[in-house]
Every structure is written in C-alpha cells, then in structure tokens.
Amino acid sequence: AFYDYLTDDGAVKFYNTKKFYSNFFYFTNGSKDNNLQSVSILHTQNIKPFWNFAIDYHLFASDGIYANQKSKFSSFIFSSVFEKPKYVARMIVKNQQFKTGENGGIISKDDIGPSLAPVNVPVYLTAAANKLRNFDVNLIQDIPLWQKSDSLSETKLSVSHSFVYDNQKHFYTDVPNGFY
C-alpha cells in the first residue's frame, strides 16, 4: 500500500537555474485534535553554470479520526546534475519514511454516534503500527562518444555507468492481544 507514494528515480526532476529558486508550501486543515498538515519545500540553485543541486522535502501528517490512526509520511530528495559536453553525471539521494497506526477497525458500529467522540470509539488494535523506510542513492554517469543531431533524429553513442544503492525496511509491530 505504501509503494505508490514513494518517488521513483524517473520522477525526480533536475534543474538548471540562472538564479536560485525556492518554493515553500504549508497547509493545515481541521481542529487541533484532528488535523492534517502538509509541508513542502523545494530549493534549487546552480553551483556553477553547468552544475546544479536541488533539495525537495515533503511532510504529510494526520492524527486521523479514530484511535490509533495517526500517520506521517516524510520524503527528502537531494538531486544534482553536472552537465558538460563531454561528461554528464546525475545523482539522486532519497530518504522516504512512513509511520502509520493500524487500529484494526471499529469493534461495534453501535458505538458511533453523537454521545461518543470518534477518538474514544473502541477499536480492535490500539498499539499496532507500520513503519517503512526507503533510502537509496543513484549515480548515473554518461560520456558521449559520438553524437549527430538533425531536425528529425538524434544518433548517440556513449559509455554509461550506473551505481545504485537501495535499502528498504518495513516493520509491523503490535502488542499481542488475541485479535489474530
């Protein structure tokens, strides 16, 4: 269920800016006890005219409506591109984490009503949690050997090297309670 939310390497953007660019976004919704928060930060700038880096951070957090529904997703992506006519390198470093509470569902639908706040409705699981951490590094180097371009096609011969490190951990924890 988590993998659709993870950013794959093909979706990471590389930039080339004359001046630095930053974009900050914050959103909150709901009351103090039951809210959704979202923070996004993007910053990119060129170190040299042919070398750029970018930092892209996202945080989504929600307390949920019922007990043990708290969830948090954070994504930190660092990307850099070094581009000269005879050498191109692209690097991506990603650290993405999910933490979600798993409540197992409401024990009795009769408990739902105006007399009991949703957070106090009894649920099957009170200590179950899912945690996923995805950390990876991707470095791609490309050395063009021969290149011919015209208006209809591009012919290219190059030597490429790719280094990928991927470390993914998924934990489910719970206190034994006879539910399973």
Steps between C-alpha positions, in 0.01 A plus 500: 500500500795737556693451179272715284591799718875456470677712241681292242817623334323577172279759674790694652553834326834653410534876461724760339434846643670835447389609852403292797136399528311413819138402552341450843150363558313437825145372541298408807140389529282399790493566871794478738404143598426376147712666236684445177826681435705522186836668451694517172834668444689517171832678463727484196799698386801474275842457659661570161323566166525128420439361851173515695356353816147482635340410833139387497329429835142393570324425827143379538359428846153424631368400840204319341145490630502181707747360753840384369460654153790744521707500183809681379685495169824687441705513184842661461652499152836649406582514130795639311594521135843576352473554126784578262527404131738207570365383839161485672435382855169480684469414867190429708490439876159413644383439855128427528316381812149395593366456852137400535285376782284196426181479705343184354162667460216597731384225736129588485319740267259569788775704667493754215272788591480846651550373858857377441778696331652305207842484667338319797320235292647157592716343228651152467867603501642777719876452463547368144723703267654480155836658428666512160836659426643528152852638456674491166782659307520501121794635301496494120801606294495541125792568264384580145729351237313590184200721447321612186180701508270630233143625508349149481728273700789477740767232481709451809768259609615529857653311790286503814549387855230466762541447874191416706474446875153416629416426862137437586364398840141420591393431857162407643474502878218421738442391858345149507131530588321197352376689193690277254 
